[in-house]
Amino acid sequence: MVKRALFAPPICAAILLAVISATSELTATPQGIAVALLVASFVAAIVPKRSDVRVHASMALAIMATTATGQTKSNPIYAVGCAIFALVVIASLRVRHATPFARVTAPAGLRRRAGSIALLAGVAIGVAGLFVRLLPPAGAWVEAQVQRYADGVRRDAVGFAPKVRIGALHGMLQSDAVVMHVDGEAPPLLRGVVLDRYDMRIWSSTLDESRAVEAAAAPVERTTTRIVTARSGRYERAMNVRWFLPADACDVRTESGRIAVDALGVGHPDPVNEVDEIRFRTGGDCTARLRTPIPPREMDLSMALKIRRDLEPIAIAWTRGETTDRGKIDALERRLAAFRYSLDDRREGHLDPVVEFLTVTREGTCELFSSALALLARALGIPARVAVGYQVDTTGGRNPITGLTVVRDRNAHQWVEVWLDGAWQTRNPTPVAERFAKSPRAIDHLVEAAAWLKERLVVAGERVGLARFGVGLAIVAAVLLVVRRFTQARRARREAGTAFAASRPLPAFEALSRALALAGWARAGSEPLERFAGRVRAAEAAWAVEVADALLRYADLRYGGIGEEPAVAERLDDLARRVTR
C-alpha cells in the first residue's frame, strides 16, 4: 500500500498537465519543464534504494511539475486540479506514516483524524487559489528574465520586426547567443526582413501582410541545406515568425509541407508554431521556386527631401563617368569600401545618421553601410531597399564536433537589394573587416554542441506530442519497475542462504551438539562456533578433525551464506551418529 501511494502524486500531476494542455494555451517552455519534472518524479519513485528518499524526491518533483503546469491564463480547472493534487499528496504522506486502522478504535481518534484532513484540505484549496492568481504573471516575469540573461540580448533589441531603427542590431552584434544551425551547404546571406521605406533613422515595410501559401514538400534528396533554428533565436511574436532563407532558395521542404511567402519573397512558417526546421536548395537546377518578389514601386525610390538634397551631390560625385546603373552601383561600393567598420555608436544627434556617416564619422556598422548604399542609389534614380537577416560564417563558423555551421546573434547583418537588369540583386557594401573577426575557442565548440543536443531534445519532445509522451512515460515506468523487481528478486535469492541466520539452528547441528556434550565436549552458550571448533580439534578422538571442519563449514553457511545447506546438514548428521557410537 505504501509503495503504491508513492506513484499517486506524479500520476495526479500528469493527469493535471494533460487536462490543462487540452483546455488552455500552455506554451512550449513551461510544458517542456513540466514534462521533464514528471519524468524525474516517476524515476525518483522507483530508482532510489531508501524509501524516504523516494517519497520526498518524487513528491517534490511532482509539486514542481504542477507549478509549471500553472503557467497559463487564469483557469478554474487548474484551481480544482491543484486542490485535488494537494489532497493526494497529503493522503500519500498519511498512508506512509499512518498506524493500522484497527488500532484507531476510539471515536475521538477518528474525529481528530477527520478534523486534520479537513483543515489540510482547506489550506490546500487556499494555496491552489493563490497559485492560480499569482503563478501566471510570476512565471511570465521569470521566463522573460531567463530569456534575457540566457540569450544575452533583450527581445525588444532584435532588428527583425517590420520596422527597424538604425542601431537596433547593435546589441545583437555583441552577443554570442546561438540562433540557428546550418547543415549542408551554408548560404552566405539568410534574409528574414525586407524594408522599403526610410524615414529619419527608421526603415520599415509599406506592404500589407498578405501572404501566399505555397507547397513546401520537395524530396529530401533534392535539398542541399537544412536549417534548424535554436530556441534562443525565436524572438518574434507569432505573426512575425519567419524563416531565414537565401534570396535564391528553391525546392523547399518543411514539416507541414507548406510555407507562406509575402510580397517581398520572405518565407513564414505555416502554421506559425511549426517545428523550427526547414530544408531547401540553392543555386541552379531548381524544380520549384518560391514566389518572386514584386518589381520596384515608387516607394523604392523615395526619401525625405532634406536627405535627398544632402545625398544627391555625393552620389553624383562618386559616380562621375559611369553611364550604366550597374557601373554606378559598383562605383558607390568602391567608395564605401574606404570607410571603416566600427561598433562605436556615437553620433552628434543633429544630423540624420546616414548623412552623418557619409559626411562626418565615415565609420559605422552594417546598418549604416547598407542604408548609405540604398539611399545613394535612390538619389541616382536606381530602385533599392535593405534586407535584414544573418551573414553566415561559411569558413570559421563550423563546429568540428557537430559538423554544423553555427549562426549567432553577432552574425546579424543588413545589406542591400538593388534593381539591376530587370531583377533584384544583392549587394553587400560592408567591409570584409567586419566579418567574423572573433574566432571560437575549443570550449565554445563544446558549449555549443551541448546546447545543440538540448535543442534536439526539445524539438524531439515537440514532435512526439503530449499523448504519445504519456504512453512513452508509462512504458519507461513499467521498464523501471520490472528492472527493480528483477534486482530485488536477485538480491533475495543471493541472501537466501543467510535467511536462516536469525532463525532456529539446523536440527543436524543440534544433534551433533548433544552428541559432543555427552562425549565431554559441551559448547558454552556464548562461545563462537570458530572457537568451539578449535577446542574440538584438540581432542584425541578419531573424529575430532572431521567434526571441527564440519563445524566451520556450518559457521560459513549460517553466517556467511557460503555452501549448500543439504550437504552441510548431511555431514553433521553423519558425524553426530559417529560421535555417539
C-alpha positions as CSV (number, residue, x, y, z in Angstrom):
1,M,0.0,0.0,0.0
2,V,2.8,2.4,0.9
3,K,4.7,1.7,-2.2
4,R,1.7,2.2,-4.4
5,A,1.0,5.6,-2.7
6,L,4.4,6.8,-4.0
7,F,3.0,7.0,-7.5
8,A,-0.2,8.8,-6.7
9,P,1.3,12.4,-6.7
10,P,3.1,12.1,-10.1
11,I,0.1,10.3,-11.7
12,C,-2.2,13.1,-10.4
13,A,0.3,15.8,-11.7
14,A,0.4,14.0,-15.1
15,I,-3.4,14.0,-15.4
16,L,-3.5,17.7,-14.5
17,L,-0.9,18.5,-17.1
18,A,-2.9,16.6,-19.8
19,V,-6.1,18.3,-18.8
20,I,-4.6,21.8,-18.8
21,S,-2.8,21.3,-22.1
22,A,-6.1,20.2,-23.7
23,T,-8.2,23.0,-22.2
24,S,-6.0,26.1,-22.3
25,E,-3.0,27.5,-24.1
26,L,0.2,26.3,-22.4
27,T,3.4,27.4,-24.1
28,A,6.2,25.1,-25.1
29,T,8.6,26.2,-22.3
30,P,6.5,25.5,-19.2
31,Q,5.1,22.4,-20.8
32,G,8.5,21.1,-21.5
33,I,9.6,21.9,-18.0
34,A,6.5,20.1,-16.5
35,V,7.1,17.0,-18.7
36,A,10.8,16.8,-17.6
37,L,9.8,17.1,-14.0
38,L,7.2,14.4,-14.3
39,V,9.7,12.0,-15.8
40,A,12.1,12.8,-13.0
41,S,9.3,12.3,-10.4
42,F,8.5,8.8,-11.7
43,V,12.1,7.9,-11.8
44,A,12.6,9.2,-8.2
45,A,9.7,7.0,-7.1
46,I,11.4,3.9,-8.5
47,V,15.2,4.1,-8.5
48,P,16.5,5.2,-5.1
49,K,17.0,2.5,-2.5
50,R,16.0,4.4,0.6
51,S,12.2,4.7,0.9
52,D,12.3,8.2,2.5
53,V,14.4,9.5,-0.5
54,R,11.8,8.1,-2.9
55,V,8.9,9.6,-1.0
56,H,10.3,13.1,-0.7
57,A,12.0,13.4,-4.0
58,S,9.1,12.1,-6.0
59,M,6.6,14.3,-4.3
60,A,8.8,17.4,-4.5
61,L,9.3,16.9,-8.3
62,A,5.5,16.3,-8.8
63,I,4.8,19.6,-6.9
64,M,7.2,21.5,-9.2
65,A,5.6,19.9,-12.3
66,T,2.2,21.1,-11.1
67,T,3.6,24.6,-10.6
68,A,5.0,24.6,-14.1
69,T,1.6,23.5,-15.4
70,G,0.1,26.6,-14.0
71,Q,1.9,29.0,-16.3
72,T,-1.2,29.8,-18.3
73,K,-4.1,32.2,-18.1
74,S,-6.5,32.0,-15.2
75,N,-8.2,28.6,-15.3
76,P,-10.7,27.3,-12.8
77,I,-9.8,23.8,-13.9
78,Y,-6.3,24.3,-12.7
79,A,-7.6,25.5,-9.3
80,V,-9.7,22.4,-8.8
81,G,-6.8,20.2,-10.1
82,C,-4.4,21.8,-7.6
83,A,-6.8,21.2,-4.7
84,I,-7.1,17.5,-5.7
85,F,-3.4,17.2,-6.2
86,A,-2.7,18.7,-2.7
87,L,-5.2,16.2,-1.2
88,V,-3.5,13.4,-3.0
89,V,-0.1,14.5,-1.7
90,I,-1.4,14.7,1.9
91,A,-3.1,11.3,1.6
92,S,0.1,9.8,0.3
93,L,2.1,11.1,3.3
94,R,-0.6,9.9,5.7
95,V,-0.5,6.4,4.2
96,R,3.2,6.3,4.7
97,H,3.1,7.3,8.4
98,A,-0.4,6.0,9.4
99,T,-0.9,3.3,12.0
100,P,-3.2,0.4,11.0
101,F,-6.8,1.4,11.1
102,A,-7.7,-1.4,13.5
103,R,-5.6,0.4,16.2
104,V,-7.6,3.6,15.9
105,T,-10.7,2.4,17.7
106,A,-11.5,5.4,19.8
107,P,-14.1,7.8,18.3
108,A,-12.0,10.7,19.5
109,G,-9.1,9.5,17.4
110,L,-11.3,9.2,14.3
111,R,-12.6,12.7,14.9
112,R,-9.1,14.1,15.3
113,R,-8.0,12.5,12.0
114,A,-11.1,13.8,10.1
115,G,-10.6,17.3,11.5
116,S,-6.9,17.3,10.5
117,I,-7.8,16.2,6.9
118,A,-10.5,18.9,6.6
119,L,-8.1,21.6,7.8
120,L,-5.3,20.5,5.4
121,A,-7.9,20.3,2.6
122,G,-8.9,23.9,3.3
123,V,-5.3,25.1,3.3
124,A,-4.6,23.2,0.0
125,I,-7.6,24.9,-1.7
126,G,-6.4,28.3,-0.5
127,V,-2.9,27.7,-1.7
128,A,-4.3,26.5,-5.0
129,G,-6.2,29.7,-5.4
130,L,-3.1,31.7,-4.8
131,F,-1.3,29.6,-7.4
132,V,-3.9,30.4,-10.0
133,R,-3.8,34.1,-9.2
134,L,0.0,34.6,-8.8
135,L,1.7,32.0,-10.9
136,P,0.9,33.2,-14.5
137,P,2.4,36.8,-14.0
138,A,5.2,35.5,-11.9
139,G,6.0,32.8,-14.4
140,A,5.9,35.2,-17.3
141,W,8.3,37.5,-15.5
142,V,10.7,34.7,-14.6
143,E,10.7,33.4,-18.2
144,A,11.4,36.8,-19.5
145,Q,14.4,37.3,-17.2
146,V,15.7,33.8,-18.0
147,Q,15.4,34.6,-21.7
148,R,17.1,37.9,-21.3
149,Y,20.2,36.6,-19.4
150,A,20.4,33.2,-21.2
151,D,20.4,34.8,-24.6
152,G,22.4,37.8,-23.8
153,V,20.0,40.2,-25.6
154,R,16.6,41.7,-24.9
155,R,13.7,40.7,-27.0
156,D,13.0,44.4,-27.9
157,A,16.6,44.8,-29.2
158,V,16.0,42.5,-32.1
159,G,16.0,44.1,-35.5
160,F,13.8,41.6,-37.4
161,A,10.5,43.4,-37.0
162,P,8.7,45.2,-39.9
163,K,10.1,48.4,-38.5
164,V,13.8,48.7,-37.7
165,R,15.6,51.8,-36.3
166,I,19.2,52.2,-37.2
167,G,21.1,50.9,-34.3
168,A,18.7,48.1,-33.4
169,L,21.2,45.5,-34.3
170,H,23.9,47.0,-32.0
171,G,23.1,44.8,-29.0
172,M,23.0,41.6,-31.1
173,L,26.3,42.3,-32.8
174,Q,28.0,41.9,-29.4
175,S,26.1,38.7,-28.4
176,D,27.3,35.1,-28.8
177,A,23.8,33.6,-28.4
178,V,23.2,30.8,-30.9
179,V,20.2,31.4,-33.2
180,M,20.4,28.6,-35.8
181,H,22.5,25.7,-37.1
182,V,23.1,25.1,-40.8
183,D,23.7,21.6,-42.1
184,G,25.0,21.1,-45.6
185,E,25.8,24.0,-48.0
186,A,25.9,27.2,-46.0
187,P,24.5,30.2,-47.9
188,P,26.4,33.4,-47.2
189,L,23.3,35.5,-46.5
190,L,20.0,34.5,-44.9
191,R,17.3,37.2,-45.3
192,G,14.4,37.5,-42.9
193,V,13.1,41.1,-43.5
194,V,13.0,43.3,-46.5
195,L,12.3,47.0,-45.9
196,D,11.5,49.7,-48.5
197,R,10.7,52.9,-46.7
198,Y,13.3,55.2,-44.9
199,D,12.0,58.0,-42.7
200,M,14.5,59.7,-40.4
201,R,16.6,56.8,-38.9
202,I,13.8,54.2,-39.4
203,W,13.5,51.5,-42.1
204,S,10.0,50.0,-42.4
205,S,7.9,47.9,-44.8
206,T,4.9,49.6,-46.6
207,L,3.4,46.3,-47.9
208,D,0.4,44.7,-46.3
209,E,0.6,41.3,-44.5
210,S,-0.9,39.3,-47.4
211,R,0.9,36.0,-47.9
212,A,0.6,33.3,-50.5
213,V,0.7,29.7,-49.1
214,E,2.8,27.5,-51.3
215,A,3.7,23.8,-51.3
216,A,7.0,23.0,-49.5
217,A,7.3,19.3,-49.8
218,A,10.3,18.8,-52.0
219,P,12.0,15.4,-51.7
220,V,14.8,15.4,-49.2
221,E,17.3,14.2,-51.8
222,R,16.6,17.4,-53.8
223,T,17.6,19.7,-50.9
224,T,21.2,20.8,-50.2
225,T,20.8,22.7,-46.9
226,R,19.0,22.1,-43.7
227,I,18.5,25.0,-41.1
228,V,17.4,24.3,-37.5
229,T,16.5,27.4,-35.5
230,A,17.6,27.4,-31.9
231,R,15.0,28.4,-29.2
232,S,17.2,31.4,-28.3
233,G,16.6,32.6,-31.9
234,R,12.8,32.7,-31.7
235,Y,12.3,36.3,-30.6
236,E,9.3,37.4,-32.7
237,R,5.7,37.2,-31.9
238,A,3.6,34.7,-33.8
239,M,2.7,36.9,-36.7
240,N,6.4,37.9,-37.2
241,V,7.9,34.4,-37.1
242,R,9.9,33.9,-40.3
243,W,12.2,31.5,-42.0
244,F,15.7,32.9,-42.7
245,L,16.4,31.8,-46.3
246,P,18.7,32.9,-49.1
247,A,17.1,35.0,-51.8
248,D,17.5,32.2,-54.4
249,A,16.1,29.4,-52.2
250,C,14.1,26.8,-54.0
251,D,12.8,23.2,-53.6
252,V,11.8,24.0,-50.1
253,R,10.7,21.3,-47.6
254,T,9.0,21.9,-44.2
255,E,7.5,19.6,-41.7
256,S,3.9,20.7,-42.6
257,G,4.6,20.7,-46.4
258,R,3.6,24.4,-46.6
259,I,5.2,27.8,-46.5
260,A,3.7,31.3,-46.6
261,V,5.5,33.8,-48.8
262,D,4.9,37.5,-48.6
263,A,5.1,40.0,-51.5
264,L,8.8,40.6,-50.9
265,G,9.7,36.9,-51.1
266,V,10.2,36.3,-47.4
267,G,9.1,32.9,-46.1
268,H,7.0,32.4,-43.0
269,P,6.0,29.1,-41.2
270,D,2.5,27.8,-41.9
271,P,1.3,27.1,-39.2
272,V,3.3,29.6,-37.2
273,N,4.1,27.1,-34.4
274,E,5.8,24.7,-36.8
275,V,8.9,22.9,-35.6
276,D,11.9,25.1,-36.5
277,E,13.5,23.0,-39.2
278,I,13.5,23.8,-42.9
279,R,15.3,22.3,-45.9
280,F,15.9,23.9,-49.3
281,R,18.2,24.0,-52.3
282,T,20.4,26.9,-53.5
283,G,21.8,27.6,-56.9
284,G,20.6,26.2,-60.2
285,D,18.8,23.0,-61.2
286,C,15.7,24.1,-59.2
287,T,12.3,22.4,-59.8
288,A,10.1,24.6,-57.6
289,R,10.9,28.3,-56.8
290,L,9.3,30.5,-54.2
291,R,7.1,33.4,-55.0
292,T,9.1,36.0,-57.0
293,P,9.3,39.4,-55.2
294,I,7.3,42.2,-56.7
295,P,9.1,44.6,-59.1
296,P,10.1,48.1,-58.0
297,R,7.4,50.6,-56.8
298,E,7.6,54.3,-56.2
299,M,8.5,53.7,-52.6
300,D,11.7,52.0,-53.7
301,L,12.9,55.4,-54.9
302,S,11.5,57.7,-52.2
303,M,13.3,59.5,-49.4
304,A,12.8,62.7,-47.5
305,L,13.5,65.8,-49.5
306,K,16.1,67.1,-47.0
307,I,18.1,63.8,-47.1
308,R,17.9,63.8,-50.9
309,R,19.4,67.3,-51.0
310,D,22.3,66.1,-48.8
311,L,23.0,62.8,-50.6
312,E,22.4,63.7,-54.3
313,P,25.6,65.7,-54.7
314,I,27.6,62.9,-53.0
315,A,26.1,60.2,-55.3
316,I,26.7,62.2,-58.4
317,A,30.3,63.0,-57.4
318,W,31.1,59.4,-56.6
319,T,29.7,58.0,-59.9
320,R,31.0,60.6,-62.3
321,G,31.9,59.0,-65.6
322,E,29.6,55.9,-65.1
323,T,26.8,55.6,-67.7
324,T,25.0,52.4,-66.5
325,D,23.2,51.6,-63.3
326,R,25.5,48.6,-62.6
327,G,28.6,50.8,-63.1
328,K,27.2,53.4,-60.7
329,I,26.4,50.9,-58.0
330,D,29.9,49.4,-58.4
331,A,31.4,52.9,-58.1
332,L,29.4,53.6,-54.9
333,E,30.6,50.3,-53.4
334,R,34.2,51.1,-54.1
335,R,33.9,54.5,-52.3
336,L,32.2,52.9,-49.3
337,A,34.9,50.3,-49.1
338,A,37.3,53.1,-47.9
339,F,35.0,53.7,-44.8
340,R,35.8,51.9,-41.5
341,Y,33.6,49.3,-39.8
342,S,33.1,50.1,-36.1
343,L,30.6,49.2,-33.3
344,D,31.1,52.7,-31.8
345,D,27.5,54.1,-31.7
346,R,28.5,57.7,-31.1
347,R,26.5,60.4,-33.0
348,E,26.3,64.1,-32.9
349,G,22.5,64.0,-32.9
350,H,21.5,66.9,-35.1
351,L,22.1,65.1,-38.4
352,D,20.4,62.1,-40.0
353,P,22.7,59.1,-39.1
354,V,23.2,58.2,-42.8
355,V,24.2,61.7,-43.7
356,E,26.4,61.9,-40.6
357,F,28.0,58.6,-41.6
358,L,28.8,59.8,-45.1
359,T,30.0,63.4,-44.2
360,V,31.4,63.3,-40.7
361,T,32.2,60.0,-39.0
362,R,32.9,57.8,-42.0
363,E,32.6,54.7,-39.8
364,G,29.8,52.5,-38.5
365,T,28.1,49.2,-38.6
366,C,26.5,47.3,-41.4
367,E,23.2,49.2,-40.9
368,L,24.9,52.5,-41.9
369,F,26.9,50.9,-44.9
370,S,23.7,49.3,-46.3
371,S,21.5,52.4,-45.7
372,A,24.1,54.6,-47.3
373,L,24.2,52.5,-50.5
374,A,20.5,52.1,-50.7
375,L,19.8,55.9,-50.3
376,L,22.7,56.9,-52.6
377,A,21.2,54.5,-55.3
378,R,17.8,56.1,-54.9
379,A,19.4,59.5,-55.2
380,L,20.6,58.4,-58.7
381,G,17.1,57.0,-59.6
382,I,18.0,53.3,-59.1
383,P,15.4,51.4,-57.0
384,A,16.9,49.9,-53.9
385,R,15.8,48.6,-50.5
386,V,17.5,46.9,-47.5
387,A,17.3,43.3,-46.3
388,V,18.0,42.2,-42.7
389,G,19.0,38.8,-41.6
390,Y,22.2,36.9,-40.9
391,Q,25.6,36.7,-42.6
392,V,26.8,33.1,-42.3
393,D,30.5,32.4,-41.5
394,T,30.9,29.8,-44.2
395,T,34.6,29.1,-43.2
396,G,35.2,29.6,-39.5
397,G,31.7,29.1,-38.2
398,R,31.7,25.3,-38.5
399,N,31.6,23.4,-35.2
400,P,34.1,20.4,-35.6
401,I,32.2,18.4,-33.0
402,T,28.7,18.5,-34.6
403,G,29.8,19.3,-38.2
404,L,27.2,22.1,-38.4
405,T,27.7,25.7,-39.2
406,V,26.7,27.9,-36.2
407,V,24.9,31.2,-36.7
408,R,25.0,33.5,-33.7
409,D,23.4,36.9,-32.8
410,R,26.6,38.6,-33.7
411,N,26.2,37.3,-37.3
412,A,23.1,39.6,-37.6
413,H,23.5,41.7,-40.8
414,Q,21.9,44.2,-43.1
415,W,22.6,44.5,-46.8
416,V,21.1,46.0,-50.0
417,E,18.9,44.7,-52.8
418,V,19.2,46.8,-56.0
419,W,17.1,46.5,-59.1
420,L,19.5,45.8,-61.9
421,D,18.9,44.3,-65.4
422,G,15.3,43.6,-64.6
423,A,15.8,41.7,-61.3
424,W,16.5,42.3,-57.6
425,Q,20.3,41.7,-57.0
426,T,22.1,41.5,-53.7
427,R,24.9,43.9,-52.8
428,N,26.8,43.8,-49.5
429,P,28.8,47.0,-49.1
430,T,30.0,46.4,-45.5
431,P,33.8,45.9,-45.5
432,V,35.2,42.4,-45.1
433,A,36.9,43.5,-41.9
434,E,33.6,43.2,-40.1
435,R,33.1,39.6,-40.9
436,F,33.7,37.1,-38.2
437,A,36.7,38.7,-36.5
438,K,36.1,36.7,-33.4
439,S,37.3,33.0,-33.6
440,P,35.5,30.5,-31.4
441,R,37.6,28.6,-28.8
442,A,37.5,24.9,-28.1
443,I,35.3,25.5,-25.0
444,D,32.9,27.5,-27.2
445,H,32.6,24.5,-29.5
446,L,31.8,22.2,-26.5
447,V,29.3,24.5,-25.0
448,E,27.6,25.0,-28.4
449,A,27.5,21.2,-29.0
450,A,25.8,20.7,-25.6
451,A,23.3,23.5,-26.5
452,W,22.6,21.8,-29.8
453,L,21.9,18.5,-28.1
454,K,19.5,20.3,-25.7
455,E,17.7,21.9,-28.7
456,R,17.3,18.5,-30.4
457,L,15.8,17.0,-27.3
458,V,13.3,19.9,-27.1
459,V,12.3,19.5,-30.8
460,A,12.0,15.7,-30.3
461,G,9.6,16.3,-27.5
462,E,7.5,18.7,-29.6
463,R,7.4,16.1,-32.4
464,V,6.3,13.3,-30.0
465,G,3.4,15.3,-28.5
466,L,1.8,15.1,-25.1
467,A,-0.3,12.0,-25.7
468,R,2.5,9.9,-27.2
469,F,4.8,11.1,-24.5
470,G,2.3,9.8,-21.9
471,V,2.4,6.4,-23.5
472,G,6.2,6.5,-23.6
473,L,6.4,7.6,-19.9
474,A,4.2,4.7,-19.0
475,I,6.5,2.3,-20.9
476,V,9.6,3.8,-19.2
477,A,7.9,3.5,-15.8
478,A,7.0,-0.1,-16.5
479,V,10.5,-1.0,-17.6
480,L,12.0,0.6,-14.5
481,L,9.5,-1.3,-12.3
482,V,10.5,-4.6,-14.0
483,V,14.2,-3.9,-13.6
484,R,13.6,-3.0,-9.9
485,R,11.6,-6.2,-9.3
486,F,14.3,-8.3,-11.0
487,T,17.1,-6.8,-8.9
488,Q,15.1,-7.3,-5.8
489,A,14.5,-11.0,-6.7
490,R,18.2,-11.5,-7.4
491,R,19.1,-9.9,-4.1
492,A,16.5,-12.1,-2.3
493,R,18.0,-15.3,-3.9
494,R,21.5,-14.2,-3.1
495,E,20.6,-13.6,0.6
496,A,18.5,-16.8,0.8
497,G,21.5,-18.7,2.2
498,T,21.7,-16.4,5.2
499,A,17.9,-16.0,5.8
500,F,18.0,-18.7,8.5
501,A,20.7,-16.8,10.4
502,A,18.2,-15.3,12.8
503,S,16.1,-18.5,13.0
504,R,16.5,-21.8,14.9
505,P,19.8,-23.7,14.1
506,L,19.7,-26.7,11.9
507,P,18.4,-29.9,13.6
508,A,21.6,-31.7,12.4
509,F,23.7,-29.2,14.2
510,E,21.7,-29.5,17.4
511,A,22.1,-33.4,17.2
512,L,25.8,-33.0,16.8
513,S,26.0,-30.6,19.7
514,R,24.1,-33.1,22.0
515,A,26.4,-35.9,21.0
516,L,29.5,-33.8,21.7
517,A,28.1,-32.7,25.1
518,L,27.6,-36.4,26.0
519,A,31.2,-37.1,24.9
520,G,32.5,-34.3,27.2
521,W,32.8,-31.5,24.7
522,A,29.9,-29.2,25.5
523,R,29.7,-25.8,23.9
524,A,29.3,-22.7,26.2
525,G,26.3,-20.6,25.4
526,S,28.2,-17.5,24.2
527,E,31.1,-19.4,22.7
528,P,31.7,-18.6,18.9
529,L,31.5,-21.6,16.6
530,E,35.0,-21.0,15.4
531,R,36.5,-21.1,18.9
532,F,34.4,-24.3,19.7
533,A,35.7,-25.9,16.5
534,G,39.3,-25.1,17.6
535,R,38.7,-26.8,21.0
536,V,37.2,-29.9,19.4
537,R,40.1,-30.2,17.0
538,A,42.4,-30.5,20.0
539,A,40.6,-33.6,21.2
540,E,42.3,-37.0,21.0
541,A,39.3,-38.7,19.4
542,A,39.4,-40.1,15.9
543,W,36.6,-37.9,14.8
544,A,38.0,-34.6,16.2
545,V,39.4,-33.1,13.0
546,E,36.4,-34.0,10.9
547,V,33.9,-32.6,13.4
548,A,35.9,-29.4,13.7
549,D,35.9,-29.0,9.9
550,A,32.2,-29.6,9.7
551,L,31.5,-27.0,12.5
552,L,33.5,-24.4,10.5
553,R,31.5,-25.3,7.3
554,Y,28.3,-24.8,9.2
555,A,29.5,-21.4,10.6
556,D,30.3,-20.3,7.0
557,L,26.8,-21.4,5.9
558,R,24.9,-19.8,8.8
559,Y,26.7,-16.5,9.0
560,G,28.2,-16.0,5.5
561,G,25.8,-17.8,3.2
562,I,28.7,-20.0,1.9
563,G,27.9,-23.6,0.9
564,E,24.9,-25.8,0.3
565,E,22.6,-26.4,3.2
566,P,21.7,-30.1,2.3
567,A,25.3,-31.1,2.1
568,V,26.3,-29.4,5.3
569,A,23.3,-31.0,7.2
570,E,24.0,-34.5,5.9
571,R,27.7,-34.2,7.0
572,L,26.6,-33.0,10.5
573,D,24.1,-35.9,10.8
574,D,26.8,-38.5,9.9
575,L,29.3,-37.1,12.5
576,A,26.6,-36.9,15.2
577,R,26.0,-40.7,14.8
578,R,29.7,-41.4,14.7
579,V,30.4,-39.4,17.9
580,T,27.5,-41.2,19.6
581,R,29.0,-44.6,18.8
